[in-house]
Amino acid sequence: MTDMPKVPEAWSTLTLPCAAWHFSYDEHYAPDIAFDQGSPRWVLVHGLCLYAGDKALKGTVADHLLKQWNSSNEQFLSALDELGGRHIILRGAEDAVEVYHDAAGMRSVYSSREFNTVSSHAHLINVLHPHRERKESEGARALTHSWDHTKYVGIEPLLPNHRLRLPDWTVDRYFPRTTNAYAGWGLEAKLDRFQRLWSNQLARLSELDSSLVMSITGGADSRTSLALSADYLEEIEFFTYTARKIPGSKRSESMALDRELVEQLKRFVSFKHRYFESENRDTDTIRELEPLLKANSTQQHSRWLVAFYAAAFPGEGHIHLRGNGYEIGRAYWGLTEDNDTLASLKNLYMQITKGDQGYVSPEDRRAYYDQGVRKWGYDGERHGYHVRDLAYWEIRCGRWLSEILNETDLAFQTLVPINVRALLDISLSMTLQERQESFIFWELINRSMPVLNFPGKNDVRNLYEQMRDERLSHEGRHTAADTAKLSATLEVRGPVGPVLELDAVGNELSLPSYRFTPHTTASRAFLAPTSMLPQTLTFVVDAPYCNLRAVGQFQFEVHLDGRPVASWDGAAFKRPVHVTVDDLTRETAVSIVIRSLSNQQGKSSWESASQAFIRAISFTTSPPSARERRPAVWTDAPK
């Protein structure tokens, strides 16, 4: 900031060697600043900043960054890729300053051009320099999903992978600069590099005078963090928040499931652990903290937990290790090979900001989207990075997750270990299918602490029990008699492209994940009856998957001569569907079909969801008729 406003009394202020800019900070967290004796260049690092690279640093991180900058601008930017933590970095000379933050922008950065102020919190700027609150007609309902809207008109965030230049107040993208550096690496080399960067970061973290705590659930993310932190388990205190199971409450059921799975993990790995139970929340403390929470964060996410944190970990010096960020590498937000386009991004953006629908005109919403594409460099060279990957990284993590961490700052500092651009880059270098199946994270667990792949992830059954149940389920549905009445080929046909003929498995039917795109079908044909007389065909479609959230994603159909004559949703109910085809002649082709109604390409879980078994296939002679009748199809599928 150029003009000195009134900052909190406990803060300190230093004058930067750059056009009368000043830097104010909490006295508990002094900045690291390096000056170049031979030039006006300087670098300032503030916050938790951990070097994850392999070389031993001579001096501080600020010294390292200044040295790299003096070598070249590219080396400075590459040095940022090996930094973890949650921090802000300034670099400047006599007449200009550039503002950077950590890889996923978990240290939020806000600015007000009108008042020449940059801050870690939007509310802090507004306290020092009041701004007008944003109206609903100006996009107030989808703030943390938008490009750069905040509660206050004129206060804007900085998105990850971008820098803010002062005093001209421009932003520009500095990543990606080239194609993914790890794209051509083999799997073992990627895993080696990932583990080394992670371990280097934790080794430097353990050298600090801090107490480490880690939240752990029954999911894959905290399982991965636990495995990769195996060498430091004695230094970390673990906790899980949970709740009593309330029938019909998905949230309480999920939290209760976490408890069951954490107890399974504790049988395999010894670690210091406690539970925070939702029913024992401290309402008085929550009430006392509420004004501070409102001042710290623009987003709410289980604020009742902050009271637990503050009571369990009092005083300064605690650092919370969180298992966020893995989702950047998991190809979220419906990513496919085909939707790496600005048109696709526009559809996505309108969806994630739908809170503004009905309050902001469609024309203004589209204009704001177009403006953001230009401002944040989405219309430039992306060097092979998928546009939806960048949007998830920069908007979802940079805007939403950063505010969640601002919320928990009242209790402790936070470190997200995967928040190193090189680590995120490695996860993004995997194939689309590998990313959707979390392959690299399973492999990292297998390398670091393989026993942790045995307990179920979000499933109380362990790996053996899941495999056993799957085998028994298949054995009960496979019959040689049924298989003999079906063609040995699975035909996969899309709206465009070649028709695939694959070897079918027994009497199964499923849609391959790599072709799970809208209106692609997979079909099994019934072999024609041997009798010349009209026949009645009966069979059962046994599809065990049922999930009401998946309704409308795929459906089963019965086809006569390639024409659909009956259909039902693939996820709406669990019981088998009985089908009857009357007055069937040898000349009529009958097939059972799965049709995709959505894009789930590359997701093996959807291939499993579409799996069905065609059972109890029977041909019987139809009663004689005086006249020829067309085949008729009947099913007992619910409407």
N, C-alpha and C positions, 0 to 999 in steps of 0.2 A: 504494500500500500504506500502511496506517496504522502498523503496528508496524515498526520498522526491523530487518529481518533482515540477515544477513551477505551482502553482494553482492560480486561479483568486485572484487579490490583495485584494478584499473585503472579502475574506474568512478567516476563522480561522482554526487552526490545533491543534489537541491534540494528544499526544503520548499515544497509548493504552498500557495497562500493559500486553503485549503479543508479545514477540519476535520482538520488534522494528517495529511493525505495527503502522501506523499513520492514523488518521481520520480527513479529511478536510471537511468543511461545510460552507454554506452561513451564515454569522453572524446574519442574521435576524431569523434564525431557529436553535437555539442551541439544541444539543442533550440532552437526558435524560439518565444519566448513574448511575448505582448502583454497589457498590462494596461489597463483602462479607468480613467482618472483620476477620473471622476465616479461610478463604481459599483464594486461588488465583482467585476464580471465580468472574466474572463481567458480566453485561448485559447492552447494549447500545440500546436505542430506538431513532430513528431519523425520523422526519416527523409527519404527522397528525396521531395520534394513539389514538383511543377511546375505552375504556373498555365498553363492552356491557352487562357484567354479572350483577347479582343481588346483590352481596355483596358489601358493601362499602369498598373501598381500603384504606389501611393504607399506605400512601406514594404515590409514582408515579407508573406508569405502569412498569417502569424498576424495581422498588422495588418489585412489585407484581411478575414479572416474575422470578426474582432472588430467591425469597422465594419459588415459586413453583418448581424451578429447584433443590433447596436444599432438597425439600421433595422427589422428584423423577423426572426422565426424562419424564415419562408419564404425570405427572401433569404439567410440563412445556409445553409440546406439547398440552395438553388439554386447557391450559390457552390461547394459541395462537388462539384456535377455537372461543374464545369470544372477539376477538379484531377486531375492524373496522378501517376504515380510509385508508390511503395510506402512507406506511412507510417502513423502513428497520429496522431489529433487528439483532444485533450482540450479540453473547454470547461467552465467551472465558475463558481461563485460561492462564497459563504462556507460553505455547508452541503451542496453537491452537486457531483458531477462526472459528465459524460457522456463516453463513450469511442466514437470513430468510427474507421474505417480506410478505406483507399482503395477505389475503386469495386468491384473484384472480390475484395477481402479478401486481396490477395497479400502484405500484411504481416500475418501471422497474429497473432491476439490470443487469449490464453487467460486464464482467471480461476479463482480458488478462493475461494468465498464463506466457507468455513470459516476461512481464514487471511487474509482481507481483502487478497488479492493479485491483481494483473493483470499479465500478462507477455506478451512476444512469443513465448515458447517454453514448451511444456508441461513439458519436462524441467527448465527453469530453476526453475519453481515447485516441482517435486518435489524438486529438490536443496535448496532453501531450506526447504521444508515437506513432508516425505515423506508421500505418499498411498498407499493400498492399490492394488495393481495389479488391473486389471479381469480377471475370469475369463471363460472362453469362454461360460459360461452367462449372462453379463451383457453379451454383445455384443462380445467382444474380437476377433472375426474379420472384422468389416466396419467398422472404425473410421472410416477416411477417406471412407466412403460414407454415413455415418450423419448424423443431425441434429447431435448434439453429444457422442457418446461419444469418449473418448480412452483411452489406455493406463492412465490413473490415474482411479479413481473419485473424483469431486469436483472434477476439473479439466475445464473445459468451454471450447469455442471460441466465438468470436463470428462469426456468419455475415455475409456482405456484405449491405448495404442495411439493416442493423440497428444500433442503438446500445445500449450497456450503461450503465445508470444506477446510480450509486453515491451513497449507501451502501445503497440498498434492493435492489440486485442484480437488477433487472428488465431485460428486453430488450424493445424494441419496434421495429417496422418503420417506417422513415421514407421508403422508396422501394419501389414507385411511389406518388406522391401525387396524380397526375392522369393522364389519358390521355397517350399518347406525344406529346410536343410536336412531333415531326417527321412525324406521320402524315399531315397535310394538305399537306406541302411537296412541290413538284415535284422531279424527279430532279436537275436541275441545281443547285437550291438546296441539296439535301442533299449533293451532291458538293462544292460550294463550301465549305460549313460544315465538312465532314469534313476536307478538305485544310487549311483554315485552322487548325482546332484542333490537328491533327497538327503542322503547321509551327510554330505558336506554341510548342508544347511542346518541340520539338527545338531551336528557337532559344534558349529559356531553358536547356535542357540544355547547349548548346554554350558558354554563358557560364560554366559551372562549370569549375573546374580539375580536369577529369577526362579520362581516356582512354576512348574509346568502342570497344567491340567488338560485333560482331553475328554470330550463328550463322545460316548459310544452308544450305538443303537444296534438293531439286528440287521441293518442293511449292509450293502456291499461297500459303501464309501468308508464308513468307520472301520470295517474289516480290513480294507486295504491300508488305511492309515496305521492301524494297529500292527499289521504285519511289517510294514516298512519302517516302523519305529521300534522294532524288536530289541535293538541294542540299548534302548533308553527307557525300557519299561519301569525300571526301579526308580527313575527320576520323575515319573509322571503319575499324577493322581487322576483316576478315571471316575466319571459319573454318568448316570443315565437318568433322564426324567421319564416318569411313568405315571400310570393312573390305574385305578380299579376298572375292571372290564364292565361296561354298561351295555346290555343288549341293545342293538340298533344304533349305537354310537360308533361310527367308523374311527373317529379320532381316539376314543378310549380303547377300542379293540386294537388299534395299531400300536398304541403306547404299551398296552399290556403284552402284546406280542414281542415288543422289544425286550421286555423284562425276561420272558421265557428264553429268547435267543441269547441274551447276554449271559444268562445263567449257564447255557450250554457252552459258551465260549470260555467261561471261567473254569470249566472242567478240564479244558485243554491248555489254557495259558493262565499263569498266576500274575495278577496285577491288583494293585490297591484300588478299591472301587466303592462307590456309594450310590444310593438312589435318591432322587428328588421326587417326591410324590405329590402330584397335583393337588390332592385333597388337603395337604398340609401347608398350602400356600399362606404366606404371611400378608394378610390383607392390609394391615396397618402400614407395613413397610412399603407395600406397593403404592398405597395412597400417598405416602411421603415422597416416594421417588417420581411420581407421575409428572410434576412440573419439570424436573430435570430431564426426564425421558422426552417430553415434548420439545424441550429446548435442544436436545442432542440429535434427535432423529425425526425425519419427516414420515417414517414408515413404522407401522406397528406389526410385531411378530412375537407372540407369546411373551409379552412384557412381564407377566407374573414370574417368569423364570429369573429375571434380573434380581429380584428380591432374594431368591435362593442363592444365586451366585454371590451377591454382596455379603450375605450372612456366612456362607461356607468358606469364602476366600477373602477375608478382610485385609485391609492394608494394601500398600503398593507392591509391585513386583511379581504379580501373577500373570502368566501368559496362557491363554486358552487356545489349544490346538483344535481347529475345526476341520471337518471332512467335507467342505464345500469345494466347488470348482471342478470336480471330476466330470460333471455333466457337460462341460465345454467339449470334452473329448468324446462324448457319447452320441453326437449327431442328433440333438434334440430339435424341436420345432419343425418336425416333419421333413427333415432334410433327405433329399434323394439325389441321384446323379443328374436328374433332369430339371430340377428347379433352382439351379444356380443362375438366376436371372433377376433383374431389377423389377420385372413384372411380378415375379413370385414374391420378392421382398415386399412389394407394395401391398399385395394381398395379405401377407403375414402381418405387416405393420398395422393395417386397418383392423385386423383381428385382435392384436394385442392391445390396441388403444380403443377398443370398442366401448369402453366406459364413457368416451366422449360422444358416442353416437346419440343423436337426438338433442344434444346440447351445442355441438359445434356443427356448422353446416358441412355437408359433404365436400363442397368446393373448397372450404377453408382447410378441412382435414387433408385433402389431396395436395393442396398448395403447401401446407406445412411439411408433409412427407417429402415433396419434391425439393423443398428448401433444405431439409435435413440431409438428403442424399448428396446434395452438392457440398454443404458445409462440412460434413463428416467424411467426405471422400469415398462414398460408396460407388460413385460413377467413374472412378479412376481404375487404374491397374491393380488387380487384387492378387496377382501372381499365383493363381491356381487355388487360392483359399475360397471356400464356398461362402457366398454372401450371407446365408442363414447362420453359418458358424460365427461369422464376425458379428452379426446382429445379436446372437445369443450371448456371446462373450462380452460385448460392449454395452448392450442395453440391459439385458437381464442381470448380469453380474455387476456391471459398473454402476447401474442405477439402483437396483433393488437390493442386492446383497450388501453393497457398501453401507446402505442405511440401516440394515439389520445389525451390522457390526458397530455402527455408531450408537445403537441402542444399548449394546452390552458393554460399551466403554465405561459405563458407570461402575462396573464390577472389576474388569480386568482388560488388559490388552489382548488382541486376538492375532493369531498367526494361522493362515491357511497354507499348509506346507506345499500344496501343488501350485500355489500362486507364484510360480517362476515361469517366465515366458518360455524358456527352453523345455520345461516339463510339459506345459500345455501344448507346445509344438510337437513333442514326441507323440502325445496322445492323438493329435490331429493327423499324424502321418500314417496312421493305420488305415486299412481299407474301410469302406463304408460298413460292410457287414461286420467286420471285426469291431468297429467302434460301437455299433448298435448292440452287439453281444458282450460288450465290456471285456473283450478278449485280453487286452494288455493288462488290465487290472487283475483278472484271474491269474494270469501268468506271473505278475509281480508277487501276488500272495503265494503262489506255488514255489517261487524262488526263495522268498523271505521267511515264510512260516507256513509250509504247505498244509499243516493240520487245520488251519483256519478255513480251508476250502471244503472241509468235511461237514461242519454244521450248516444247516439250511440258511439261506439268505432270504429274509422275509417269509420263511416257511419253517414251521417247527420240526418238520421231518429233516433228518440229516441226508447227506448225499446218497448213501446206500439205500435208505428208505424210499427216497424219490425214484431212484432207478428201479428198485424192486417193484414199487407200485405201478410204475410205467410198464414194466415187463409183464406183470400179472394182468394189467388192463388189456395189453395187446394180445396176450395168450388167450384171454377169455373171448376175444372178438374175432380172432383169425380162425377160419375153417377152410379146409381144402375144398369142400363141396361148394361153398360160396365162391371161392376164387375161381373154380373151374367154369363158372357161369358168367364170368366177366372177361373182357378183353385183357390181354397182358400188357396193354399200353395205356399210359396216362397222357392224354392229349392236352397240351397247354396252348391256348390261342388268345392273342391280344387284339386290340382294335387295329393295330398296325404291326408290321414285322412278321417274321416267319412263324409257322406253327411248329411247336416242339412235340416230338413223340418220345416219351421217356418210359423206361421200364417201370411198370407198376409193382407195388409191394403187396402181395397177398390180396386181400379184399379191401385195401385201404384207398382212401381218396383224400388228397390235400393239395393246397395251392403252394408251389415252391416260393420261398421268400424272395428270391431274386426276380420273380415275375409278379409280385403282389402289387399290381398297379391297377388303377380304375378300369373296370370292365374287361379285365383279363379273366379268362375262365380256364378251369382244369376239369376234365371229364373222364369218366370211365363208361365204356359202352357195354351193354349186356349182349351176350352172344345170342343169336337168333334161335328160337326153339326148333327142335328137329321135326315136330309134327306139322303136317299140312293143315290141320284143323286150327280154327281160332283158339287162342290161349288166353288165360288170365295169369298175368305176372304179379306176384307179390314179393315185396322185400322190405327190409327195415334199414333206415339210415340212422346209425347210432353215432351221434356226434356229442362227446361228453362236455365240450366247452360251453360255459354259460357265464356271461358277464353283462349286466345291463348297461354299463358304460361303453360297451363295444357294439351295442345295437346299431344297425345301419352301416356297418363296416364291410360285411360280406353276407352272402345268402346262398342257400342251396336251391337247385332247380331240377325239375324233371323235364327232359327234352324228348319229343317225338319227331323223328326226321329232322333234327337240328333246330326244332322250334320249341321254346319254353312253354309248357302247358301247366306248370304248378311251381310254386316257389314259397320259401319261408326263410325268416331271418336266421343267420347262423349262430347268434349269441343270445337270443331272447329267452330260450328255455333249454333245460338240460335233458329232458326225456327223449327217447328215440321216437322217430316219426315213421309210421307205417304207411306204405304206398301200395296202391293197387292199380294195375292197368288192365282194363277189360277189353275183350274183342281184339286181341293183338294177333296180327298175322306175321308170317316170316318176312314179309317185305317191309315191315315198319321197324325203323331203327330206334332203340330206346337207350338213353344215357342218363346218368346222374351227374350233375354239374355243380361246381362251386364257382361263384362269380364274385370277384372283388368289387366293392363299391367305394373303396378308399385307397389311398396310397400308403402302403406299409412295406414298401420295397426294402429288402435286406434285413428285415426283422424276423429272426427265426421264431420268436414267440408267436407271431401271427401265423406262421406256417403250422405250428403246433395247434393253435386255436382252431384252424380250419380243418383239422384232421377228423375224418369220419370213417366208419367201418360199415360196409354194405353187407348186411347179414340176412339170414333166413330167406335166401332167394329161392323162389319156387315157381315153376310153370305148371299150370293145370289146364285141362281142356275145358273151354267155355261151353255152356249149354247151347245146343243147336238153335239156330235162328232161321226163320224163313227168308230173311233178307240180310244183305251185307250191312254191317254197322261199322262206323268209324271207332277207333280205339278211344276209350274214355279213362281219365286218370282221377283217382281219389286219394286224398291224404288225410291224416288226422292231425296235421299241424295246426296249432292254435292260430286264429286269425290275428 
